[in-house]
């Protein structure tokens, strides 16, 4: 089975600092902008997986200007970056997109840890974005509320070097040990259910290829994610300091849509409710059945957002 494909509209590099790259995919003039925040542990081509399962292509067909913030592989020569630096990167990307759009604010969408970083940015500078969509992004890490959280912090050592890159594959293995049902058994079940349909099987193979395409992360970022977010739950407790400002649920005042896979133990409803209960803005949560990989079906979420969200065209331009 060949797994090559043609990407949607060869992207243009808009910015390319040391540890991230902002790519532009074009779109119609005067149309709203959408900034995708990729998950830092894997390469971002899940957003343009195939012509028929491409989030980027779908958004372009809706008339959106699409940009993607890609996190580059960490190395001993590329600097040592933490949560502060990743949030600052989102801030720079948003500022450039806003300038290109002559002052029009972009909407932001993020998946998994990319969504968590997007939410942190949204709490840090909510006035700079039009709306926020979080796909499978955990926000609250209370002890004893998540088996995955409790298992992960027991598996990952406290003394993580902040000076050396941390292998993405090692973090994936730790996650698989912490939640075998999410990272192992559900994927095997999905493979078995895909056997009867060649097209579905091909998509499954592409998703599996992407899932194994981890990149090294800065040791400082991994240390802060495990300690500050998972162990200490600073973001939900309003104790996370970003550039001398404490951020948390009260600061996330932009309209927000959260989408979760009901079979996902990492970004479960329990990882969102304690956070959303403290938010002061309107928030919608869509629960998606766990039979298929929902990031490949983002079109359904845009349609659901248009139908269900009280702020309507904040995310979906009629």
N, C-alpha and C positions, 0 to 999 in steps of 0.2 A: 504493500500500500504506500503510495507516494504522499508525502505530507507537505509538499510545496504549494504555494498559492500566491496570488497577486494581491498586494496590499491595497487598501483604499487610498486613492489619490496620494502619491508619494509625498510624505510630509515635508514641510520646510522647517529647518531649525531656526527658531526665533531667538532663543538664548541657549548658551551652552557653557555654564560655569563648570567648576571642578567636579561636583558630585551629582549634578542633575542636568536635564536637558528639556527645554520647552519646545514641543513640536506643534506646528500648525497644519491642519488638514484642509483648510479653506472653508468655503461656505458662501452663501448668498450675501451680497452687500446689504448693509443695514439690518441684518438679522441678529438675533440674540446670540451671545457667546456662551459656550459650555466648556469649562475646564475639567478635564478628567485627571484625578490624582491616582496614579497607579500604586499598587502595593509594592513596597520597597524590596521585598524578599524575592520577587520573581520578575522576569521580563514582561513587558506590558502588552505583548501581542495577543493576549486573550481578548482584548478589546476589538481586535480585527482578525478574528480567528479564521473565518472563511467568508466568501461573499454572501452566503445565506445566513450565517450566524455572526454578523459583525455589528457590534454596538456603534462603532464609528460610522459605518455606512448608513445605519438606520438614522442616526442623528443628523447626518448630512442630508438625507432625504426629507427630513422635517424642516429643512431650511436653517439649521443652526450653523454657526461658526464653531468649529471643534478644535480645541487645543488639548494636548496631553502632556502632563508633566511626568517624565520618566526619570527614575532614580538610577544612577550609574553604579557599577560595581565598585565596592570599596577596595582600597589597596593601601599599603604602607606609605605610598608616595602621594596619595590623593587627599590627605588631611584626615582629621579625626572629628567627625560630626555627630552632634546629638540632636535631641528633639528640637531645641532652640533653632538650630541651623536648618532643619527640615521645614519648620514653620516659616522661617524667614524666606526660604526658597519659594514656598507657596505665595507668600506676600509679594515677592518680586515678580512672580509669574502673573498674579492677579493685576498688579500695577501696570505691567506691560500690556496685557490684554485690554484693560480699561483705557489705556492711552490710545491703542490702535482703534478701539471702538468709539473714540471721541467722548469718553466719559461714561459710556454705558457699562454698568456692572455685569460681570459674568455670573452665571450659575455654576456651582461646583458639584461634582459627583466623585465619590471615592469608594473603593472596594477594599474590604478586609482592613489590614493595618493602614492602607492608604486612606480609607474612610475615617479611621480613628484620627490620623494626622489632619485630615480635612476638618473634622469636628473641632479639634484643638485650635486650628487656625480660625474657624468660624467663631469660636468663643473669644479669640484674641482680637480679631478685627471684623466683627460682624457687619459693620457699616460698609464694608468694601465689596460684599457679594450680594447677589439678588436672591439666591436660594441655595439650599444644600440637600443633596441626595446621598444617603449612606447605604451601601449594599453590604450586608454581612459584616458590619463594623461594630465590634464591642466597645462600650463606653464606660461600663461600670465593672469593677473587679472586687466585689465584696467577698471576704472569706466565707467559706462553707456554702456559698450560693451557687458555685460553679465547680463541678468535679474537674473540668479541664484546668481551670485557674489553680486549684489546689494542687493538682498533680504536676502542672508545669513548674511552679515555683519550687517544688520539692526536687525536680529533676535538674533544673538549671542552677549551677553553682552561683553563690553570691559574688565570688571574686572573678568577675569577667574582666579581662584586660581591656582598658579603654584605648590602648595604644596600637592594637593590632586588629585587622579585620576579623570578623566572626563568620565562619562558613554558614551560608544559608542552608545547606543540606543538613548541617548539625542541628539547626533550629527546627527544621522540618521533621527530623527524626525524633527530637524531643517532643514535638507536638503530636506525632503519631503515637508515641508511647503514652502521652497524657490523654489522648482521645482516639483509641483504635477504631471505634465505630465511625468516626468522622473521616479519618485520614486513610483507613485501610478497608474496612468492611463495606462501607457505603460505595466506595469506588469499585470493589469487586462485584457488588450487586448491580451497579450501573453497567459494568462490562457485560455481565450475564444477560441483562435486559436488552442490551444493544445488539446482541448477536444476530437476531432475526432480521435486522434492517441495515443494509450496507451503508446507507447514508448516515444513520445514527451511529453506527459503529465507527465510521470515519471521524465523526465529530468527537466521539469519546476518545479515540486515539490521539486526536489533536489536543484535547484537554489534558489527557495524561502526559503528553509530551511537554506541555506548558507547566504542569504541576511539578515536573522533575527538573525544570529549568531554573534552579535557584541561583542567586548571585550572592557573593559575600556582602555582609553589612558592616558598617563601622562598629567596632566593639563598644564605643561610647553609646551609640544609639541602642544597641541590644541591652546593655547594662541599664540604661534609663527606662526602657520599655518594661523590662522584667521587674526592676526595683520600684520605680516611680509609679507605673501604671498597675502592674499585676500585684506586686506585694503590698504597696502602700495605698493604692486606689486614689492617688492624688487628684486626678482629673475630676472624678465624681465628687470628691470632697472639697473642691475649690482650693486645693493646696498646690496645684501645679503652677510653677512660676515660669513664665515665658517672657524673656526680655524685660525683667523687673515688673511684670504684671501677673497677678494670680488669676488663672482662668478656670472655668468650670461651667456647670449647667446654666447658671444665672446669666452668664455672659453670652451664651449661644442664643441670640435674639433674632436670628434670621429664620424665615420659614423653612422647616425641615421635614423631609420625607425619609423614613427609615424602612428598609426592606430586609427581611430575614428569612432564611431557609429553616423551616420548622424542624428539620433533622440535624441542624447544625448545633453542636454543643458549645462552640466557641462564641459565636454572636447570637446567643439565645435571647429569648424575651427577658429572661432574668438579668441579662447584661445591659438591658436598655431601660426597663421600667424605673429603677431607682434614679436614673439620670433624668429621664423625661419628666418625672414627677417634680423635679426642681426647676425645670425650664419655665420661662415666662412667656414663651411664644407658642404659636399653634404648631403642633407636631402630629404627623400621621405615621402610623406603623402598618405596613402591609406584611402579612405572614404568607410565605410562599411554600407550597408542598415540597417535600424533600426528595422527590423521585428523580429530578433532573438538576443539572448544574445551572443555577438561576442566572449566573452572570452572562450566559450565552443567550438568554431570552430577555434582554434588557428592554426590548421593544414593548413587551407586555407591561413593564413597569411604567414606561412613559405614558402608555395609554391609560393605565390605572391612575397615574398621577393626574392626568387631565380630567378624569371622571370624578376622582374622590377628593382631591385636595381643595380646601376652601380658598386657597390663594391662586387657583386655576392656572393662568398662563405664566406664573412665576417660573415654572419649569418647562412648560410645553407650549410652544408658540402657535396656538390655534391652528 
